[in-house]
Amino acid sequence: MSRLELLPAVDVRDGQAVRLVKGASGTETSFGEPLAAALAWQSAGAEWLHLVDLDAAFGTGSNRELVRGITETLDIKVELSGGIRDDASLAAALATGCTRVNLGTAALESPDWVAKVIAEHGDRIAVGLDVIGTTLRGRGWTSEGGQLFEVLARLDAEGCARYVVTDVNRDGTLTGPNLQLLRDVCAATDRPVVASGGVSSLDDLVAIAGLVGEGVEGAIVGKALYEQKFTLGEALEAVSG
Ligand SMILES: O=C(O)c1ccccc1N[C@@H]1O[C@H](COP(=O)(O)O)[C@@H](O)[C@H]1O
């Protein structure tokens, strides 16, 4: 059985690496310079970085140059998200050399465009399914965007390669992942799932790793790393199987 991939997160707002609580604008805790954070995760053994331009996701601006610089500087794989909603923003994101992009709002508001870019770019496109209950959220998690399992079925039919599933109410709260949500999504699709939201401990990561056989491929870890609940080395060791 495969090992769970870990994706440390760097979310950028106003040029700083931040963590939010439940994705709410205004709840930022700053953790300094984003490139320094990204390089620290790379040095600690990360194989992936989950990189989010929060200003682009919220519609409050852009950290495009900063994000591009991080992606170009790192040697590891980068999953890039936030504000990728049209041809121009997708082209700019893919041109950074990131391994894949993660589309959120566009998958809810521009289904024809998303079907087109899935067909064009295949595995380089993932879709973020950010949910409260089973209701999807878009535009910085401020707007409702339909029902999880309906949208998932549509994206599956269009050939979407992978989903990043976030329980918004767990994100940044250190209250543990929503394992039942992950199980339910895995039962509804044969595509790999990346878990996001709530990780607080090595036990949480071991619990997510227990879902690899059901289709969970990776886990995004944010606040727990920044608040030193464990080190990335410990996390990698815990999921090494
Ligand atoms: O990651 C967060 O903490 C977050 C908080 C609030 C809104 C979005 C957030 N992250 C990610 O942003 C992209 C979606 O961006 P868009 O809708 O495509 O512009 C997605 O990866 C979210 O998980």
The ligand as an ORCA input file, in Angstrom:
! r2SCAN-3c Opt
* xyz 0 1
  O      -6.679     27.618      2.337
  C      -7.355     28.413      3.003
  O      -7.158     28.582      4.229
  C      -8.445     29.182      2.330
  C      -9.218     30.039      3.087
  C     -10.216     30.765      2.484
  C     -10.419     30.638      1.144
  C      -9.669     29.796      0.385
  C      -8.668     29.051      0.963
  N      -7.861     28.187      0.287
  C      -7.923     27.689     -0.979
  O      -8.160     28.632     -2.034
  C      -8.366     27.840     -3.171
  C      -9.566     28.274     -3.923
  O      -9.314     29.441     -4.608
  P     -10.318     29.839     -5.783
  O     -11.692     29.704     -5.210
  O     -10.037     28.884     -6.885
  O      -9.964     31.247     -6.074
  C      -8.622     26.439     -2.693
  O      -7.424     25.673     -2.779
  C      -8.952     26.653     -1.256
  O      -8.806     25.463     -0.539
*
